[in-house]
Amino acid sequence: MKLAAHLPLIGKTSDQQVWSLGPSMEIRNTKLREEVQEVYQWSLAQTALGQLEQIPNWDTASTWHNAWFRDAVSRKQWVVYLPDQAWPGEVRLVTT
């Protein structure tokens, strides 16, 4: 995975399994297509509400579209690699 080359920009991947972001969302490291889509859609909605910061396609070395998100209050960060027809996508938690 090419993610490691870009982690010094924002931190390192977390081995922590789940982050709870309020009563409506838990974010975890996952490669399950449905979970990746759910996290991405929720993250976009929260960004539109001003609750999250987003950097689209921050991993320029990746062949997949991706987005980095940070919760404005907790400062928790994650990266979503978007799925395509052949690949389910991925969510990675990030620590600083």
N, C-alpha and C positions, 0 to 999 in steps of 0.2 A: 504494500500500500504506500502511496506517495505522501500520505498525510504527515508522516514523521518529519519530513523536510521542512514543513511549514509550521510545526508546533511552536518553535521559539517565538513566533509572532504573538501567540495568545496563551501559551501554556503547554501542558502535556495532557495526553489522554488520561482519563481517570479509570481506575479499576472499580470504583464505586458502582454498584449495580443500578441504583434508582435515585433520582432526585425528584422530590415532590415540590411542585410549583403551584401552591394553592390547592384548593379542594377539587379543582377540575382537571388537573393534568399531572401525570408522573412521566418523567423522561428517563429512559434507560438506554444503555448501549444495545442496539438491536440491528438485525439484518432482515427482520420480517417486514415484507412489503406493506402490509396494512398498518403496522405500527409506524413505519417510516412516513407514510402518507399522512397519518393522523398527527404526528408530531409536526410535520412540515405545515400542514394546513392550520393547526392551532398556532404555531409560531408566527405565521404570516398574519393571522387575525390579531394576535397580541401586538405585533409590530405596528399594524394600522391603528391600534388604540393607544400607541405610545408607551406600551408596557415593556417592549423589548427593543434592543438595538439589533440591526442586521447588516451584514456585509455579504452581498450576493457574490457568488463565484470567487470567494477569497482564496481558495486553493487553485491557483492558476495552472498548476502542473497536472491537475486531475483531468481525466477525459470525461468525467461526469459533471453535470451541473451540480453546484453545491451552494450552501449558504451557512454562514456562521451567525449564531444568535447569542445574545447575552441579556439576561433578566436585569432590568434597571435597578431593582431593589436588592435582590440577593447576590447579584453579580455572577451567578452561575452561568456557564457557557456550554454550548454544544454546537456540533456541526452536523448538518443534514446533507448527505449525498443522495440526490434524487434518483429514483428508480427509472429504468427504461424497460423495454420489452423483455430483455434477457437477464437483467440484473435487478434484484429486489431493492437496492438502495441500502443506506446505512445511516444510523444515528450514532455519534460518538460524543460522550461526555468529555469535557475539557476542564482541567484545573489550572490555576495560575501559579 
